[in-house]
Amino acid sequence: MKFENFRSGEFKQQYQYKSFQPASINQEWSWDDTRINVLLEKATKSLGELNAFTLIVPDVDLFIRMHIIKEANTSSRIEGTKTEMDEAVMDEESIIPERRNDWREVQNYVRAMNTAIEKLNTLPLSLRLLRQTHEILMTGVRGKRKTPGEFRRSQNWIGGSSLADAAFIPPHHEDMADLLSDLEAFWHNESIHVPHLIRCALSHYQFETIHPFLDGNGRIGRLLITLYLVSHGLLAKPSLYLSAHLEKHRGAYYDALTRVRESHDIGHWVRFFLQAVVETAESGKGTFQNILALRQEMERKIVTLGRRAENGRRLIMLLYVTPAITVNSVAERLGLKYYTANQLVSAFTELGILKEATGYQRNRIFIFQNYVDIFRNENEIK
């Protein structure tokens, strides 16, 4: 199928409304648009360079954890949560009660991503894996009554307050089984010759069009992008997340998806997707470069601690995993007496490594602010 000849689907009459029935995608794809060739080359190059960083940066899994927190926070914010990066790295007791529901949604996303990535070691990318991931994402938070871990058995819609004024109505739930089977087959079809980044772009579009869950489709659809790239070996680690780019260009993102459904312009969506990969991968490379520079700066500061330098190195490694700490947590995690931990935290504060975040005299929380800011500003790195 040529992109230029693609017909996205048709509207199917249901009771008092029409749902959209998308065309299948498990087939050979080609295109005449040379802009796609250029963007595909750029995206593949940028993605390969980003992947190289994950192979050469020491202790890279420490920093991948922060990538996942960043993605969880941004992807959830697209859906309306208000959690900031400083809050996302804290524990629940440190979050004011009225913001804890948003915080829990972000933490669920972190657990969902980590669990899905781990399961890719023993399971292929599959509908089963997506259902299990959805269950973790939606349990105990808003949407918990919308059948976590199960595909919908009723009609949903996007935009508007009802089917009568919906902006888009996905396929009827009775038509989803064949569409989902076609999508899953497309992920693993070795008899067709379609570059993985093109398959990834088409898969995200198709998933969002099917909208198979009652809630959480946007987050699972964005998570699907990373799972696809890891499962097919384009990434050794889950280091590419498009949510920051999609949030920044939210209007263009939704317009590009809508343009496929209404005008059959799949090429426009693919170009948008590939450009998002290019810009996000470049931003990710900048993040790793900033991490390496920060590590060198921290080592220079820790050397000045003299006899406390060894404990200082242990603390900095803890901060790469847990950028928000208390004196008690440092004492517990590093096996230090409270007095020793307090002195070490005070030294880190004097060196400008830690910043006290509460203003309290007791139960103070300290944040590794320069490190958190690298990820807060990731999508601004050029």
Secondary structure, DSSP 8 states (H G I E B T S, - for coil): -BGGG---EEEEEETTEEEEEE----S--B---HHHHHHHHHHHHHHHHHHHHHHHSTTHHHHHHHHHHHHHHHHHHHTT----HHHHTS-GGGS-GGGHHHHHHHHHHHHHHHHHHHHTTTS-S-HHHHHHHHHHHHTTSTTTTS-TTS--SS---BSSSSGGG-SB----GGGHHHHHHHHHHHHH-TTS---HHHHHHHHHHHHHHH--SSS-HHHHHHHHHHHHHHHTTS-SSS----HHHHHHTHHHHHHHHHHHHHH--HHHHHHHHHHHHHHHHHHHHHHHHHHHHHHHHHHHHHHTTGGGHHHHHHHHHHHHH-SEE-HHHHHHHHT--HHHHHHHHHHHHHTTS-EE-S--SSS--EE-HHHHHHHHTGGG--
